[in-house]
């Protein structure tokens, strides 16, 4: 059970996130800026997890923010918070997970096209030989017509797994190849950085946030040796990166894997004061989601196995 | 050939920078009327240590260069990449603190610090780990996370990347004076990273992702030139107190040099920094090209102010892939 400090910090973050919503819907990365997809989805997930009023009150509160997500949809089905700018596939994958969790009814209006859009985008196949890395594997890029990287791949894989029943044809094959790509980019020690396990012949080190994100997408593959090695890495590094986002993602990930997350949540409660001071709404929302994990059990990041 | 069939090498082969460096830039890469180079570019070299009064050091540099910041919104762009206790990877927070204090004491309306790291998106981790958060607190400075700022599409002023526009952070674009504040480091691909390469951190990750692969695909050196031509910082303050030699910009070793280099012409500052560490700026394609239209890199058009270059010249350990860029007789 969460301790008193964790509960106080969750209440403080709940109040702050509620206050920082833009009146026209959605949340920006930082107060006073334009609403963006990623902080909006995380804030919705976090506040839903912390919500204590009635379901009707939640619907009233959330509708304007879900409308913002819906307004981001483009003709190709993908979501874009900045018209004319490249679409961010990591945010699109997260948005699909969010809609699946919070708004299956209203999400039905945009989810099929969003999933079509996600499946239609493939990272570039690069034919340059590389002894360590198979650059022909195609998963998801940050934005269309570029190379595949860990974070967008993880969110798109998780979205397609969560929404398997309405995912378009070809999804299963995309998931399979994306998992091969994640295995290929796994660092020697286990874990991931943004997506290169080595450079110029040197092994590169994994980072905590992309490791936790990739592991969320792979929790139905926990028996695979490279996934097991990566969860071991994350457990070893669980307190090393002291930020709201790193500790929050770690706590959520450990919870999904059924590991003890209490010590991470306790540390997060301390660090979240700094997170709030720096004002990154995305990080604050990740922290809040982790601090209220006892209530929602990280359901938004789980898939049926 | 579809984009999916192109190799990264094919992309690079198609780009014009090496040819431009060897000959002269053509009208397709930039409009000459958009640029004017100084007849002589002053570069100040100031002895410094992390124990010194760095506000005084930077202030003297501003005086030497005649930079007036009264009433201006000044944007400081340090280099924050990765946090490791035993490495000299990042611009030291004390140099940023010194610069901010110097600008404020000379009448700047506001000083904003901003960065958008390319390997890490977790800004809180970097600010806390590097100690930059203490500088922000002590001086009550605003921090702009350039990876997650509002963005505007900007027409590039040169096109060596073949890109016409880039989305850039609004806070950076709205500043009156942009100051590039790099760490002086070797770079295993570009030779050296200083004032110009530091601008990679202005490209927003929330749009282009992590790493800033757009810039790699379109050519690191080409991107350096296009970003410098477009953002056109008014000033550079290089943290060369302790630099990085060997396999920079992350895996190298700390190397004390004891200098703060400052100037209003970024190619001139970077050319001077290259000579400081034993590299030949005329052999570095991005500096050669920048020297044709953005600023000066020839010693005959750089006026050394403060201390003499020779006082700080240090022969950095240069790894094999970039050894071709060394001066014929490194210091």
Contacts between the chains, C-beta under 8 A, distances in Angstrom:
chain1	res1	chain2	res2	distance
A	28	B	150	7.7
A	29	B	145	7.0
A	29	B	148	3.6
A	29	B	149	7.5
A	29	B	206	7.1
A	30	B	145	6.8
A	30	B	148	6.7
A	30	B	149	7.6
A	33	B	149	7.0
A	33	B	150	4.9
A	34	B	150	5.2
A	36	B	148	7.7
A	36	B	206	6.9
A	38	B	206	7.1
A	82	B	151	6.3
A	82	B	167	7.6
A	82	B	207	7.3
A	84	B	153	6.6
A	85	B	151	6.6
A	85	B	153	7.2
A	85	B	167	5.4
A	85	B	207	5.5
A	86	B	167	7.9
A	86	B	207	6.0
A	86	B	208	7.2
A	88	B	206	6.5
A	88	B	207	7.0
A	88	B	209	7.5
A	90	B	209	7.7
A	122	B	4	7.3
A	124	B	3	6.4
A	124	B	4	5.6
A	124	B	6	7.4
A	125	B	4	5.0
A	125	B	5	7.1
A	126	B	6	7.9
A	126	B	7	5.8
A	126	B	8	5.7
A	127	B	5	7.2
A	127	B	7	4.6
A	128	B	7	4.6
A	128	B	8	5.4
A	128	B	9	5.8
A	138	B	4	7.9
A	141	B	209	7.3
A	142	B	208	6.5
A	142	B	209	2.6
A	142	B	210	7.5
A	142	B	213	7.6
A	143	B	207	7.5
A	143	B	208	7.0
A	143	B	209	6.6
A	145	B	3	5.4
A	146	B	209	7.4
A	146	B	213	6.1
A	146	B	214	7.0
A	146	B	217	6.8
A	147	B	213	5.8
A	147	B	217	7.4
A	149	B	209	6.1
A	149	B	210	7.1
A	149	B	211	8.0
A	149	B	213	7.5
A	151	B	209	7.8
A	151	B	210	7.2
A	152	B	209	7.2
A	193	B	119	7.2
A	194	B	119	6.5
A	194	B	210	4.6
A	194	B	211	5.5
A	195	B	211	7.9
A	196	B	211	7.9
A	200	B	188	6.1
A	200	B	247	7.6
A	200	B	321	7.9
A	202	B	247	7.9
A	202	B	251	6.6
A	207	B	120	6.7
A	207	B	122	7.8
A	209	B	121	7.2
A	209	B	122	5.6
A	241	B	122	6.8
A	241	B	125	5.0
A	242	B	125	6.9
A	242	B	128	6.1
A	242	B	129	7.9
A	243	B	122	5.2
A	243	B	124	3.8
A	243	B	125	4.1
A	243	B	128	6.7
A	244	B	124	6.2
A	245	B	122	5.2
A	245	B	124	6.7
A	245	B	125	7.7
A	246	B	122	5.7
A	246	B	125	5.9
A	274	B	124	6.8
A	274	B	128	6.5
A	274	B	133	7.3
A	275	B	124	6.0
A	278	B	123	7.3
A	278	B	124	5.3
A	278	B	127	6.8
A	278	B	133	7.4
A	278	B	143	7.3
A	280	B	123	6.7
A	280	B	124	6.5
A	280	B	145	6.5
A	280	B	148	6.9
A	282	B	148	7.2
A	283	B	122	7.7
A	283	B	124	5.9
